[in-house]
């Protein structure tokens, strides 16, 4: 985390990112969430004032809507969703890290991957890692609604169904397909709308340093999953990542895979990052990889 005051101030001055200037801010935006219609009936629900810069997505069909991720749980995402649609809402998480399941408890229909990691996170999380996300070092503005870091927890939620690779969710005129892409976590998924060429990538790709250092990270599975996504790229028109910027070019997927292969071949030395991680910067994206997952464990001083 950005714990230096000057570094945090510099980071906050750049938010929201310039990429959002091409979209009109939706009236459902409030003091915590900024909402943008990034494609027809497709809304990015962005949290620009917290260092994760999480983006959840509401995909609206004729009969129901799909909410991909529910953010940090710091503010009321259900109130925002209710302004965007009156349709029944299905929640489906790109994965079960705490910054993507924080609002799950507010919804009645939650579909999950059937993994041990998912089940453990559905019981809620109350530890220092959660409180850090609501602490001053992670924030660009005060917390909403009188919340304090000590009060912030990820509340338990009850899944109402499971999903698996290849499952299709018919929203009414829009069909979204589940693509299992384990690696970042064992329950990571992408969502594919073949008719439009839209792909929601979760944390497996976004413009920024891609985090590959948690205990649940599996580099071999991540590489295989990225190879799978690259195979879809020629038929894609847009990527919708879960952090930082709301819409990216599908060509980025092949670049990520090529860069990853160079890193894992030991061709590029890691720069020091925080914790036990090495950093690799490739311009519009990068990697933060735990030292013991690297082929060459030396990190430049």
BAFI-3210 file (N, C-alpha, C; in Angstrom, 3 decimals, decimal comma, padded with zeros to 6 digits):
// residues 301
n [1|2|3|4|5|6|7|8|9|10|11|12|13|14|15|16|17|18|19|20|21|22|23|24|25|26|27|28|29|30|31|32|33|34|35|36|37|38|39|40|41|42|43|44|45|46|47|48|49|50|51|52|53|54|55|56|57|58|59|60|61|62|63|64|65|66|67|68|69|70|71|72|73|74|75|76|77|78|79|80|81|82|83|84|85|86|87|88|89|90|91|92|93|94|95|96|97|98|99|100|101|102|103|104|105|106|107|108|109|110|111|112|113|114|115|116|117|118|119|120|121|122|123|124|125|126|127|128|129|130|131|132|133|134|135|136|137|138|139|140|141|142|143|144|145|146|147|148|149|150|151|152|153|154|155|156|157|158|159|160|161|162|163|164|165|166|167|168|169|170|171|172|173|174|175|176|177|178|179|180|181|182|183|184|185|186|187|188|189|190|191|192|193|194|195|196|197|198|199|200|201|202|203|204|205|206|207|208|209|210|211|212|213|214|215|216|217|218|219|220|221|222|223|224|225|226|227|228|229|230|231|232|233|234|235|236|237|238|239|240|241|242|243|244|245|246|247|248|249|250|251|252|253|254|255|256|257|258|259|260|261|262|263|264|265|266|267|268|269|270|271|272|273|274|275|276|277|278|279|280|281|282|283|284|285|286|287|288|289|290|291|292|293|294|295|296|297|298|299|300|301]
n.u [000,820|000,288|002,008|003,434|002,993|003,389|003,499|000,961|-000,580|000,200|-000,754|-003,541|-004,122|-004,298|-006,690|-010,218|-009,077|-007,755|-008,977|-011,662|-012,788|-013,885|-016,372|-019,697|-020,539|-022,827|-026,063|-026,525|-024,233|-022,387|-021,065|-019,127|-019,127|-018,514|-020,321|-020,453|-021,679|-020,404|-020,827|-023,690|-026,301|-024,546|-022,747|-020,108|-019,198|-017,468|-014,870|-013,200|-011,840|-010,425|-007,548|-007,478|-009,033|-011,389|-013,568|-016,841|-019,303|-022,399|-024,516|-027,053|-029,940|-032,989|-034,670|-033,401|-030,625|-027,052|-024,657|-021,376|-019,166|-018,976|-017,568|-015,690|-017,227|-017,370|-019,123|-022,628|-023,443|-025,699|-027,678|-026,865|-027,069|-029,826|-030,725|-030,014|-031,311|-034,491|-034,815|-034,594|-031,565|-028,646|-025,819|-022,466|-019,253|-016,048|-013,928|-013,016|-011,657|-011,275|-011,902|-013,794|-016,070|-017,385|-019,953|-021,697|-023,432|-025,673|-027,400|-029,763|-029,503|-026,909|-024,375|-021,803|-018,451|-017,706|-015,578|-013,002|-011,775|-013,668|-015,796|-014,649|-014,350|-016,979|-017,878|-017,243|-014,864|-012,722|-010,214|-006,838|-006,079|-008,417|-009,197|-007,089|-007,758|-009,611|-008,289|-006,412|-004,092|-004,943|-006,787|-008,336|-010,130|-012,355|-013,944|-017,259|-020,495|-019,915|-018,318|-015,580|-012,146|-011,771|-014,299|-014,777|-015,588|-015,696|-018,672|-020,426|-021,940|-024,616|-024,399|-026,537|-026,494|-024,425|-021,783|-020,157|-017,485|-018,318|-021,021|-024,049|-025,665|-028,736|-029,872|-031,991|-032,180|-029,505|-026,735|-024,537|-021,501|-019,755|-016,333|-013,921|-010,996|-008,662|-005,937|-004,999|-006,707|-008,155|-010,809|-011,226|-012,916|-013,762|-016,093|-017,965|-019,491|-020,561|-021,984|-021,505|-018,801|-017,645|-015,589|-015,273|-012,746|-011,987|-009,527|-007,517|-006,583|-005,778|-005,253|-002,404|-000,306|-000,541|-001,693|-000,021|000,648|-000,539|-001,309|-002,964|-002,346|-001,516|000,896|001,337|-001,245|-002,350|-000,939|-001,837|-004,528|-004,452|-003,482|-005,693|-007,556|-006,332|-006,797|-009,429|-009,272|-009,196|-011,873|-012,953|-014,172|-013,904|-012,375|-013,240|-011,929|-011,350|-010,212|-008,979|-009,096|-011,952|-012,338|-010,621|-008,322|-008,629|-006,232|-004,351|-004,244|-002,641|-000,204|000,199|000,489|002,821|004,661|004,548|005,641|008,272|009,077|008,799|010,633|012,905|014,119|013,915|014,765|013,409|012,108|012,332|009,465|006,695|006,499|007,024|007,554|008,237|008,489|007,349|007,363|005,532|004,612|001,536|000,602|001,581|003,341|003,045|004,763|005,125|008,144|008,985|007,681|008,945|011,211|013,855|014,950|016,147|015,908|016,222|018,216]
n.v [-001,216|002,333|004,047|006,291|009,669|011,776|010,376|009,236|011,581|012,545|010,472|010,685|013,141|012,610|011,456|011,350|009,005|010,083|008,615|008,483|010,802|010,637|009,637|010,311|011,345|009,563|010,378|008,759|008,713|009,400|010,657|008,744|006,710|006,793|006,790|005,492|005,173|002,876|001,428|000,565|000,192|-000,730|-000,357|001,205|001,109|002,940|003,293|005,822|007,005|005,461|003,504|001,126|001,556|000,252|-001,229|-002,027|-003,695|-003,127|-004,947|-004,704|-006,322|-007,131|-008,441|-008,981|-008,001|-008,117|-007,938|-007,523|-008,047|-006,318|-004,376|-002,614|-002,599|-000,378|001,732|002,180|000,172|-001,001|000,955|002,554|000,783|000,356|002,765|002,573|000,421|-001,269|-003,897|-007,446|-008,419|-010,196|-011,179|-011,690|-012,587|-011,570|-012,698|-013,724|-011,864|-009,377|-006,773|-007,028|-008,290|-006,896|-005,717|-007,823|-008,893|-007,308|-008,194|-010,517|-012,593|-014,451|-015,764|-018,161|-019,472|-022,855|-023,305|-023,906|-021,564|-019,594|-020,369|-019,954|-017,173|-016,366|-016,496|-014,162|-011,541|-010,371|-008,712|-007,387|-006,778|-006,028|-003,781|-002,113|-001,309|000,655|002,636|005,706|005,659|004,502|006,062|008,749|010,585|011,401|008,659|007,494|008,088|008,032|005,820|003,986|002,876|000,861|-000,175|-001,328|-004,163|-007,161|-008,343|-011,408|-013,480|-015,172|-017,549|-018,220|-019,918|-021,888|-021,401|-022,394|-023,093|-022,119|-021,815|-020,091|-017,001|-015,745|-012,658|-011,551|-010,796|-010,352|-012,374|-013,691|-015,275|-017,537|-017,704|-019,663|-018,714|-019,491|-018,637|-015,928|-016,034|-019,100|-019,090|-017,310|-015,668|-014,755|-012,771|-013,200|-011,680|-012,749|-011,724|-008,977|-008,867|-008,231|-008,422|-009,061|-008,768|-009,019|-009,293|-010,400|-009,080|-005,694|-002,169|-001,394|-002,365|-005,753|-007,810|-010,497|-012,064|-013,100|-015,609|-017,412|-017,293|-018,762|-019,250|-020,827|-021,638|-019,143|-018,244|-020,108|-019,439|-016,810|-017,346|-018,622|-016,508|-014,842|-016,266|-015,675|-013,051|-012,066|-011,902|-010,067|-006,853|-005,061|-004,689|-004,941|-004,066|-004,742|-002,787|000,562|001,652|001,850|000,681|-001,127|-001,995|-005,023|-006,042|-005,783|-008,137|-010,116|-008,810|-008,784|-011,537|-012,107|-010,487|-011,630|-014,147|-013,438|-012,462|-014,776|-016,384|-015,401|-013,259|-010,610|-008,441|-008,068|-005,103|-003,552|-003,762|-003,137|-005,094|-008,618|-008,680|-008,441|-005,951|-005,326|-003,354|-002,526|-000,358|000,321|-001,627|-003,947|-006,135|-007,356|-009,553|-012,200|-012,937|-015,647|-016,875|-016,257|-017,066|-016,281|-015,299|-013,017|-009,592|-006,380|-003,917]
n.w [000,000|-000,521|001,601|002,130|002,817|000,948|-001,447|-001,525|-001,692|-004,202|-005,812|-005,331|-006,470|-009,147|-009,661|-010,542|-013,052|-016,262|-018,313|-017,822|-018,721|-021,232|-020,902|-019,826|-016,611|-014,654|-013,241|-011,026|-009,586|-006,561|-003,409|-002,990|-004,982|-008,487|-011,449|-014,702|-017,997|-019,950|-022,186|-024,163|-021,914|-019,982|-017,159|-015,436|-012,150|-010,163|-007,737|-006,927|-004,829|-003,148|-002,672|-004,165|-006,393|-007,393|-009,794|-010,301|-012,308|-013,868|-015,807|-017,968|-018,979|-020,803|-019,065|-016,645|-014,559|-014,334|-011,875|-011,808|-009,465|-006,277|-005,012|-002,412|-000,109|001,430|001,021|000,158|-002,240|-003,225|-003,195|-005,305|-007,492|-007,472|-008,435|-011,043|-012,218|-012,109|-012,335|-011,484|-009,860|-010,456|-008,684|-009,443|-008,802|-009,950|-008,686|-005,350|-003,705|-001,135|-001,951|-003,875|-003,074|-001,169|-001,043|-001,364|000,551|000,476|-001,431|-002,918|-004,722|-005,456|-007,275|-007,325|-007,803|-007,106|-004,934|-002,466|-001,630|-002,294|-000,622|001,881|001,927|001,754|004,298|005,445|006,278|008,706|009,598|009,903|007,303|006,044|007,532|006,890|004,313|004,739|006,005|006,676|005,000|002,701|001,464|-000,356|000,439|003,188|004,919|004,082|005,607|008,362|008,859|010,265|010,183|012,051|012,263|009,846|008,043|006,054|005,296|005,924|003,402|001,687|-000,686|-003,472|-005,551|-007,768|-010,169|-013,209|-015,503|-018,769|-018,299|-019,064|-018,704|-019,181|-019,703|-020,890|-023,973|-023,812|-023,481|-021,225|-020,749|-018,631|-018,059|-016,852|-015,246|-013,556|-011,324|-010,613|-008,434|-007,222|-007,875|-009,930|-012,596|-015,960|-017,799|-020,687|-023,408|-026,212|-028,416|-028,518|-028,276|-025,861|-022,973|-019,625|-017,383|-014,719|-012,168|-013,617|-015,795|-015,989|-016,495|-015,167|-012,353|-012,163|-009,661|-008,359|-006,077|-003,800|-001,300|-002,519|-005,189|-008,295|-010,491|-012,804|-013,512|-013,898|-016,147|-018,061|-018,111|-019,080|-021,628|-022,630|-022,685|-024,553|-026,861|-027,361|-028,130|-030,923|-031,575|-029,939|-028,822|-026,757|-023,542|-020,137|-017,327|-013,764|-012,213|-011,998|-014,949|-017,134|-019,632|-022,061|-024,747|-026,611|-027,641|-025,685|-024,206|-025,476|-025,283|-022,545|-022,029|-023,500|-022,151|-019,614|-020,115|-020,683|-018,217|-016,591|-017,772|-016,813|-018,034|-017,405|-014,825|-011,573|-010,124|-006,886|-004,773|-002,550|000,460|000,057|-002,751|-006,252|-008,783|-012,081|-014,887|-017,694|-019,051|-019,981|-018,360|-015,773|-013,490|-010,175|-008,414|-006,181|-004,509|-004,191|-006,236|-008,528|-011,208|-011,026|-008,080|-007,232|-006,525|-007,775|-006,131]
ca.u [000,000|001,008|001,973|004,094|002,000|003,605|003,148|-000,493|-001,116|000,432|-001,698|-004,910|-004,284|-004,496|-007,983|-010,329|-008,120|-008,181|-009,789|-013,091|-013,255|-014,639|-017,704|-020,465|-020,857|-024,260|-026,645|-026,490|-022,984|-022,532|-019,800|-018,153|-019,113|-018,761|-020,950|-020,317|-022,196|-019,243|-021,407|-025,142|-026,826|-023,399|-022,329|-018,960|-019,423|-016,049|-014,551|-011,942|-011,255|-009,753|-006,368|-007,693|-009,754|-012,195|-014,689|-017,864|-020,030|-023,789|-024,837|-028,517|-030,695|-034,408|-035,402|-032,657|-029,306|-025,946|-023,669|-020,081|-018,460|-019,741|-016,688|-015,015|-018,136|-017,200|-020,351|-023,840|-023,511|-027,084|-028,422|-026,487|-027,662|-031,278|-030,975|-029,699|-032,268|-035,498|-034,880|-033,886|-030,118|-027,786|-024,438|-021,467|-017,953|-014,919|-013,187|-013,488|-010,842|-012,152|-012,326|-014,772|-017,245|-017,784|-021,380|-022,498|-024,465|-026,835|-028,173|-030,453|-029,182|-025,462|-023,868|-020,375|-017,697|-017,718|-014,200|-012,742|-011,480|-014,945|-016,555|-014,036|-014,627|-018,414|-018,119|-016,860|-013,456|-012,553|-008,817|-006,102|-006,037|-009,667|-009,151|-006,134|-008,434|-010,404|-007,426|-005,989|-003,070|-005,583|-007,937|-008,166|-011,141|-012,858|-014,898|-018,657|-021,503|-019,392|-017,554|-014,183|-011,370|-011,997|-015,632|-014,915|-015,430|-016,385|-019,757|-020,746|-023,059|-025,096|-024,577|-027,818|-026,277|-023,048|-021,506|-019,030|-016,997|-019,247|-022,401|-024,561|-026,720|-029,584|-030,415|-033,055|-031,539|-028,058|-026,263|-023,190|-020,929|-018,727|-015,066|-013,069|-009,603|-007,945|-004,547|-005,002|-007,278|-008,688|-012,187|-011,289|-013,653|-014,059|-017,437|-017,900|-020,713|-020,094|-022,689|-020,892|-017,351|-017,241|-015,001|-014,994|-011,532|-011,667|-008,162|-006,532|-005,969|-006,211|-004,174|-001,715|000,429|-001,442|-001,234|000,193|001,507|-001,284|-001,095|-003,793|-001,890|-000,874|001,420|001,135|-002,653|-002,579|-000,428|-002,750|-005,767|-004,201|-003,416|-007,078|-008,179|-005,719|-007,451|-010,691|-009,025|-009,574|-013,332|-013,363|-014,186|-013,569|-012,120|-013,724|-011,166|-011,944|-009,498|-008,289|-009,751|-013,134|-012,439|-009,294|-008,303|-008,342|-004,855|-003,538|-004,130|-001,454|000,968|000,369|001,020|004,212|005,459|004,607|006,592|009,619|009,342|008,942|011,849|014,030|014,768|013,777|014,953|012,350|012,404|011,740|008,136|006,426|006,335|007,928|007,138|009,003|007,652|007,721|006,580|005,506|003,888|000,116|000,325|002,779|003,086|003,627|004,850|005,801|009,514|009,167|007,034|009,772|012,265|015,071|014,386|016,851|015,204|017,198|018,220]
ca.v [000,000|003,603|004,508|007,574|010,734|012,503|009,491|009,144|012,853|012,577|009,506|011,199|014,278|012,113|010,771|010,116|008,913|010,779|007,745|008,681|012,041|010,359|009,174|011,247|010,817|009,293|010,983|007,836|008,937|010,071|011,092|007,652|006,023|007,490|005,839|005,858|004,209|002,638|000,850|000,597|-000,588|-001,308|000,725|001,060|001,709|003,161|003,836|006,501|007,672|004,436|003,217|000,001|002,009|-000,878|-000,993|-003,053|-003,446|-003,536|-005,321|-004,691|-006,911|-006,769|-009,118|-008,944|-007,370|-008,830|-007,074|-008,183|-007,511|-005,394|-003,376|-002,705|-002,637|000,846|002,512|001,430|-000,045|-001,371|002,186|002,985|-000,162|000,585|003,932|002,227|-000,556|-001,846|-005,317|-008,337|-008,335|-011,332|-010,828|-012,685|-011,982|-011,981|-013,541|-013,455|-010,979|-008,556|-005,541|-007,363|-008,948|-006,123|-005,418|-009,009|-009,130|-006,467|-008,745|-011,779|-013,621|-014,406|-016,983|-018,245|-020,675|-023,797|-023,574|-023,725|-020,157|-018,873|-020,705|-019,309|-015,742|-016,112|-016,416|-012,827|-011,330|-009,318|-008,762|-006,143|-006,475|-005,327|-002,455|-001,305|-000,756|001,816|003,476|006,918|005,427|003,952|006,900|010,091|011,437|010,734|007,574|007,949|007,601|007,840|004,576|004,074|001,693|-000,177|-000,743|-001,888|-005,601|-007,748|-009,100|-012,711|-013,514|-016,528|-017,845|-018,845|-020,854|-021,993|-021,235|-023,177|-022,709|-022,356|-021,462|-018,886|-016,289|-015,020|-011,481|-011,033|-010,067|-010,355|-013,625|-013,549|-016,605|-017,629|-018,281|-019,903|-018,320|-019,548|-018,201|-014,825|-016,850|-020,319|-018,885|-016,197|-015,869|-013,648|-012,834|-012,972|-011,469|-013,019|-010,914|-007,646|-008,962|-007,649|-009,345|-008,520|-009,527|-009,095|-008,875|-011,095|-008,010|-004,293|-001,221|-001,146|-003,544|-006,872|-008,422|-011,945|-012,382|-013,621|-017,031|-018,208|-017,113|-019,897|-018,649|-021,700|-021,558|-017,793|-018,187|-020,879|-018,672|-015,700|-017,908|-018,872|-015,223|-014,362|-016,959|-014,982|-011,644|-011,616|-011,701|-009,119|-005,429|-004,249|-005,305|-004,163|-004,548|-004,504|-001,711|001,693|002,212|001,031|000,050|-001,254|-002,653|-006,458|-006,339|-005,807|-009,492|-010,752|-008,136|-009,273|-012,900|-012,038|-009,922|-012,628|-015,181|-012,885|-012,416|-016,116|-016,950|-014,773|-012,301|-009,247|-008,388|-007,378|-003,935|-003,743|-003,229|-003,292|-006,475|-009,601|-008,730|-007,734|-005,174|-005,314|-002,296|-002,610|000,780|000,376|-002,657|-004,479|-007,240|-007,456|-010,999|-012,613|-013,341|-017,094|-017,331|-015,841|-018,027|-015,707|-014,660|-011,786|-008,347|-005,283|-003,010]
ca.w [000,000|-000,595|002,971|002,226|002,663|-000,305|-002,545|-001,537|-002,187|-005,654|-006,376|-005,245|-007,371|-010,509|-009,729|-011,318|-014,151|-017,484|-019,176|-017,561|-019,334|-022,456|-020,541|-019,013|-015,287|-014,522|-012,035|-009,884|-008,858|-005,266|-002,824|-002,964|-006,277|-009,734|-012,362|-016,104|-018,965|-020,804|-023,396|-024,004|-020,795|-019,297|-016,272|-014,549|-010,829|-009,869|-006,416|-007,215|-003,669|-002,357|-003,484|-005,065|-007,593|-007,843|-010,696|-010,458|-013,558|-013,979|-017,183|-017,912|-020,072|-020,832|-017,992|-015,392|-014,653|-013,717|-011,234|-011,698|-008,296|-005,434|-004,437|-001,123|001,028|002,219|000,863|-000,190|-003,685|-003,577|-003,472|-006,654|-008,437|-007,506|-009,290|-012,428|-012,739|-011,219|-012,648|-010,557|-010,044|-010,117|-008,368|-009,787|-008,528|-010,787|-007,749|-003,986|-002,891|-000,293|-002,612|-004,915|-002,469|000,001|-001,026|-001,661|001,566|000,205|-002,543|-002,629|-005,715|-005,568|-007,896|-007,022|-008,131|-005,983|-004,533|-001,042|-001,398|-002,321|000,581|003,040|001,872|001,957|005,741|005,878|006,617|009,707|010,019|009,664|005,869|005,734|008,152|006,130|003,138|005,150|006,829|005,961|003,972|001,499|001,116|-000,897|001,058|004,382|004,741|004,093|006,560|009,704|008,973|010,677|009,801|013,055|012,048|008,506|007,875|004,905|005,909|005,350|002,468|001,422|-002,116|-003,817|-006,645|-008,218|-011,591|-013,691|-016,826|-019,874|-017,964|-019,707|-017,996|-020,122|-019,039|-021,743|-025,069|-023,594|-022,892|-020,678|-020,535|-017,606|-018,500|-015,688|-015,504|-012,278|-011,310|-009,648|-007,363|-007,823|-008,331|-010,883|-013,835|-016,863|-018,371|-022,126|-024,180|-027,569|-029,404|-028,589|-028,160|-024,592|-022,007|-018,299|-017,088|-013,299|-011,838|-014,433|-016,586|-015,909|-016,784|-013,910|-011,896|-011,871|-008,410|-008,450|-004,937|-002,656|-001,020|-003,426|-006,570|-008,951|-011,705|-013,963|-013,901|-014,425|-017,509|-018,912|-018,234|-019,992|-022,967|-023,042|-023,025|-025,797|-027,973|-027,634|-028,468|-032,273|-031,682|-028,904|-029,157|-025,587|-022,249|-019,003|-016,168|-012,445|-011,513|-012,640|-016,126|-017,365|-020,947|-022,665|-026,057|-026,497|-027,984|-024,479|-023,658|-026,043|-024,739|-021,174|-022,087|-023,948|-021,060|-018,552|-020,513|-020,521|-016,776|-016,038|-018,361|-016,138|-018,930|-016,884|-013,380|-010,836|-009,302|-005,557|-004,495|-001,122|000,874|-000,552|-004,157|-007,260|-009,698|-013,507|-015,512|-019,158|-019,587|-019,647|-017,358|-015,143|-012,576|-008,842|-008,247|-004,961|-004,803|-004,311|-007,461|-009,649|-011,542|-010,450|-006,887|-006,911|-006,845|-007,826|-004,986]
c.u [000,848|000,975|002,725|003,082|002,162|003,207|001,640|-001,102|-000,955|-000,540|-003,108|-005,154|-004,595|-005,867|-009,132|-009,416|-008,658|-009,076|-011,278|-013,647|-014,070|-016,047|-018,396|-020,793|-022,367|-024,799|-026,678|-025,201|-023,261|-021,151|-018,742|-018,005|-019,265|-019,241|-020,864|-020,933|-021,098|-019,607|-022,911|-025,578|-025,722|-022,735|-021,112|-019,268|-018,053|-015,894|-013,205|-011,221|-010,577|-008,684|-006,505|-008,332|-010,590|-013,289|-015,586|-018,672|-021,463|-024,115|-026,346|-029,115|-032,142|-035,160|-034,713|-031,307|-028,288|-024,965|-022,392|-019,257|-019,299|-018,840|-016,180|-015,950|-018,015|-018,457|-021,442|-023,961|-024,927|-027,905|-028,113|-027,149|-029,165|-031,647|-030,768|-030,685|-033,256|-035,632|-034,244|-032,397|-029,456|-026,401|-023,540|-020,104|-016,893|-013,961|-013,526|-012,506|-011,734|-012,653|-013,336|-016,050|-017,857|-019,264|-022,266|-023,672|-025,731|-027,787|-028,685|-030,062|-027,696|-024,977|-022,343|-019,762|-017,665|-016,279|-014,054|-012,477|-012,761|-015,727|-015,969|-014,358|-016,108|-018,752|-017,751|-015,396|-013,378|-011,131|-008,128|-006,055|-007,288|-009,621|-008,166|-006,812|-009,275|-009,604|-006,920|-004,966|-003,667|-006,640|-007,528|-009,226|-011,657|-013,849|-016,325|-019,420|-020,950|-018,619|-016,141|-013,467|-011,624|-013,336|-015,722|-014,617|-016,062|-017,436|-020,003|-021,913|-023,403|-025,263|-025,905|-027,682|-024,818|-022,968|-020,299|-018,656|-017,997|-020,688|-022,791|-025,695|-027,469|-030,264|-031,633|-032,451|-030,041|-027,688|-024,809|-022,688|-019,802|-017,501|-014,185|-011,619|-008,824|-006,501|-004,361|-005,595|-007,823|-010,102|-012,322|-012,058|-013,605|-015,491|-017,354|-019,295|-020,315|-020,725|-022,047|-019,363|-016,815|-016,684|-014,698|-013,889|-011,220|-010,274|-007,109|-005,875|-006,613|-005,005|-003,538|-000,953|-000,536|-000,885|-001,204|001,082|000,762|-000,993|-001,826|-003,392|-001,184|-000,403|001,203|-000,308|-002,976|-002,105|-001,355|-004,059|-005,594|-004,095|-004,818|-007,764|-007,622|-006,386|-008,791|-010,466|-009,431|-011,063|-013,860|-013,328|-013,785|-013,309|-012,635|-013,047|-011,803|-011,211|-009,082|-009,023|-010,863|-013,192|-011,061|-009,392|-007,947|-006,910|-003,922|-003,313|-002,884|-000,182|001,248|000,991|002,483|005,123|005,612|005,626|008,033|010,014|009,648|010,111|013,100|014,747|014,793|013,919|013,816|012,900|011,756|010,365|007,900|006,188|007,351|007,561|008,116|008,066|008,237|006,787|006,690|004,678|002,445|-000,293|001,659|002,398|003,713|003,600|005,654|007,150|009,651|008,471|007,852|010,856|013,627|014,643|015,114|016,027|016,216|017,078|017,892]
c.v [001,257|004,254|005,821|008,679|011,456|011,659|009,353|010,421|012,965|011,649|010,089|012,356|013,843|011,468|011,754|010,156|009,601|009,935|007,982|009,929|011,794|009,858|010,221|010,601|010,710|009,930|010,054|007,963|009,643|010,402|009,995|006,965|007,018|006,456|006,372|004,768|004,005|001,908|000,855|-000,344|-001,337|-000,203|000,324|001,809|001,769|003,761|004,549|007,057|006,701|003,824|002,016|000,426|000,877|-000,403|-002,223|-002,700|-003,963|-003,724|-005,541|-005,305|-006,477|-007,330|-009,051|-008,285|-008,227|-007,815|-007,879|-007,445|-006,461|-004,472|-003,676|-002,902|-001,421|001,710|001,621|001,281|-000,415|-000,126|002,713|002,094|000,074|001,812|003,613|001,250|-000,976|-003,349|-006,160|-008,353|-009,628|-010,786|-012,004|-012,013|-012,490|-012,864|-013,048|-012,683|-009,922|-007,297|-005,783|-007,979|-008,127|-005,819|-006,625|-009,180|-008,318|-007,072|-010,145|-012,923|-013,533|-015,752|-017,023|-019,495|-021,567|-024,190|-023,341|-022,260|-019,330|-019,125|-020,017|-017,819|-015,433|-016,020|-015,046|-012,766|-010,148|-009,432|-007,455|-005,774|-005,714|-003,915|-001,538|-000,620|000,478|002,771|004,669|006,661|004,931|004,868|008,257|011,055|010,712|009,632|008,103|007,420|007,286|006,557|004,874|002,801|000,546|-000,877|-001,537|-003,380|-005,999|-008,694|-010,416|-012,582|-014,967|-016,734|-018,555|-019,829|-020,872|-021,792|-022,092|-022,705|-023,086|-022,054|-020,169|-018,302|-015,439|-013,882|-010,920|-010,174|-009,938|-011,664|-013,451|-014,930|-016,540|-018,341|-018,447|-019,582|-018,328|-019,104|-017,061|-015,333|-018,107|-020,131|-017,739|-016,590|-014,588|-013,840|-012,416|-012,781|-011,589|-012,092|-009,545|-007,711|-008,332|-008,746|-008,589|-009,380|-009,671|-008,575|-009,623|-010,162|-006,685|-003,424|-000,801|-002,389|-004,641|-007,645|-009,941|-012,389|-012,901|-015,106|-017,904|-018,060|-018,372|-019,415|-019,519|-021,631|-020,172|-017,696|-018,932|-020,123|-017,488|-016,183|-018,176|-017,567|-014,662|-015,014|-016,319|-013,616|-011,243|-011,331|-010,692|-007,684|-004,549|-005,142|-004,367|-004,696|-004,116|-003,445|-000,639|002,314|001,284|000,301|000,060|-002,048|-004,129|-006,848|-006,381|-007,226|-010,202|-010,118|-008,595|-010,666|-012,901|-011,514|-010,922|-013,720|-014,688|-012,844|-013,807|-016,874|-016,356|-013,745|-010,890|-009,300|-007,603|-006,155|-004,145|-003,095|-003,388|-004,760|-007,368|-009,784|-007,975|-007,084|-005,211|-004,333|-002,399|-001,469|000,807|-000,703|-003,094|-005,661|-006,946|-008,935|-011,316|-013,258|-014,846|-017,681|-016,995|-016,876|-017,593|-014,853|-013,390|-010,587|-007,209|-004,397|-001,593]
c.w [000,000|000,780|003,161|001,919|001,335|-001,506|-002,663|-002,104|-003,692|-006,375|-006,427|-006,206|-008,803|-010,703|-009,885|-012,538|-015,414|-018,386|-018,989|-018,233|-020,598|-022,183|-019,675|-017,676|-015,125|-013,243|-010,825|-009,077|-007,535|-004,706|-002,787|-004,326|-007,420|-010,744|-013,785|-016,970|-020,019|-022,093|-023,156|-022,889|-020,041|-018,482|-015,454|-013,261|-010,147|-008,472|-006,493|-006,001|-002,710|-003,238|-004,403|-006,391|-008,211|-008,794|-010,685|-011,707|-013,456|-015,454|-017,228|-019,168|-020,022|-019,629|-016,643|-015,642|-013,921|-013,158|-011,043|-010,651|-007,561|-004,623|-003,044|000,059|001,922|002,162|000,278|-001,704|-004,117|-003,918|-004,864|-007,694|-008,573|-008,321|-010,767|-013,039|-011,658|-011,444|-011,547|-010,891|-009,573|-009,811|-008,728|-009,627|-009,487|-009,999|-006,356|-003,118|-002,249|-000,992|-003,733|-004,367|-001,342|000,100|-001,285|-000,716|001,331|-000,825|-002,218|-003,554|-006,024|-006,092|-007,734|-007,632|-006,890|-005,654|-003,034|-000,727|-001,362|-001,036|001,806|003,069|002,090|003,439|006,304|006,245|007,575|010,235|009,649|008,188|005,444|006,293|007,433|004,949|003,461|006,030|006,023|004,854|002,670|000,917|000,568|-000,376|002,303|004,040|004,809|005,310|007,940|009,918|009,467|010,245|010,771|012,852|010,742|008,499|006,544|005,474|005,176|004,374|002,178|-000,076|-002,359|-004,968|-007,020|-009,731|-011,949|-015,076|-017,911|-019,566|-018,661|-018,886|-019,001|-019,377|-019,772|-022,827|-024,931|-022,910|-022,490|-020,285|-019,501|-018,188|-017,258|-016,038|-014,184|-012,424|-010,336|-008,342|-008,026|-008,350|-009,328|-012,142|-014,657|-017,338|-019,830|-022,696|-025,653|-028,600|-029,593|-028,630|-026,894|-023,673|-020,718|-017,693|-015,605|-013,030|-012,642|-015,443|-016,206|-016,208|-015,470|-013,508|-011,453|-010,684|-008,534|-007,293|-003,719|-002,466|-002,037|-004,899|-007,074|-010,322|-012,941|-014,448|-014,460|-015,871|-018,469|-019,133|-019,170|-021,425|-023,505|-023,450|-024,331|-027,006|-028,329|-028,294|-029,880|-032,437|-030,672|-029,420|-027,973|-024,387|-021,165|-017,736|-014,839|-011,626|-012,511|-013,817|-016,589|-018,701|-021,597|-023,965|-025,901|-026,850|-026,790|-023,959|-024,174|-025,497|-023,314|-021,180|-022,515|-022,845|-019,919|-018,886|-020,382|-019,045|-016,238|-016,658|-017,713|-016,966|-018,362|-015,364|-012,727|-010,130|-007,931|-005,464|-003,000|-000,796|000,180|-002,020|-005,021|-008,256|-011,100|-014,205|-017,030|-019,761|-019,133|-018,645|-016,759|-014,279|-011,223|-008,488|-006,990|-005,295|-005,022|-005,532|-008,709|-009,940|-011,002|-009,272|-006,479|-007,380|-006,763|-006,589|-005,440]
res [x|x|x|x|x|x|x|x|x|x|x|x|x|x|x|x|x|x|x|x|x|x|x|x|x|x|x|x|x|x|x|x|x|x|x|x|x|x|x|x|x|x|x|x|x|x|x|x|x|x|x|x|x|x|x|x|x|x|x|x|x|x|x|x|x|x|x|x|x|x|x|x|x|x|x|x|x|x|x|x|x|x|x|x|x|x|x|x|x|x|x|x|x|x|x|x|x|x|x|x|x|x|x|x|x|x|x|x|x|x|x|x|x|x|x|x|x|x|x|x|x|x|x|x|x|x|x|x|x|x|x|x|x|x|x|x|x|x|x|x|x|x|x|x|x|x|x|x|x|x|x|x|x|x|x|x|x|x|x|x|x|x|x|x|x|x|x|x|x|x|x|x|x|x|x|x|x|x|x|x|x|x|x|x|x|x|x|x|x|x|x|x|x|x|x|x|x|x|x|x|x|x|x|x|x|x|x|x|x|x|x|x|x|x|x|x|x|x|x|x|x|x|x|x|x|x|x|x|x|x|x|x|x|x|x|x|x|x|x|x|x|x|x|x|x|x|x|x|x|x|x|x|x|x|x|x|x|x|x|x|x|x|x|x|x|x|x|x|x|x|x|x|x|x|x|x|x|x|x|x|x|x|x|x|x|x|x|x|x|x|x|x|x|x|x|x|x|x|x|x|x]
***
